């Protein structure tokens, strides 16, 4: 039996005359932590938005447990509950408390009973160190705390895969570590994750797979020891030289 959860097949995405993604193919397997790296504008975030069905594919197909999710016939909210997403800008509801942010999706999408939804929300908020802040609103907590709440909210839906779209790029440097620590703990627990990131230490030390993208295509993919230490492609080597030399 295949351990693949997501299969991206010949995915292309065009905005007007601009091809952002071109014939992208790769597979996400159970327990993988896949880091997607590349320069700004290489198509990384658009790829994640396509996988989460926030963008419509121009061509290609996405399979979830070997079933196509791109034919328009699936319940998108139910799919997103199983393939959760943590956004760069948190996307919390500013008018709701921390606790209610983690309850509302469970209640509306997964139809979880209120007591169970609250208990589950508290469990995951405790996991990310945010239980003392359950009555705060997003405006009252720091960026790092907001991102930890966003992770708890995604976890409360009990997804099979978590997509992270540059989860630390909107944070002040001193807050980056607290979010990466949560992600490292999830990786240690074998949570399947697909992470668009500029944090090369995370990609090197935590990932099982690294995907390097440039100009809308996957240039190179493999374990960190290959892609980050001994890259085969000249474009990967040049990117790493530029990026790590900054």
ABEGO torsion letter per residue (X at the ends): XBABABBBBGBBBBBEABBABBGBBBBBBBGBBBBBBEBBGAGAAAAAAAAAGABBBABEBBBBGGBBAAAGABBAAAAAAABBBBBAAGGBBAABBAAAAAAAAAAAAAGBBAAAAAAAAAAAAAAAGAAAAAABBAAABBAAAAAAAAAAAAAAAGBABBBBBGAAAABBAAAAAAAAAAAAAAAAAGBBBBBBBABAAAAAAABABBBBBBGGBBABBEBAAAAAABBABAAAAAAAAAAAAX
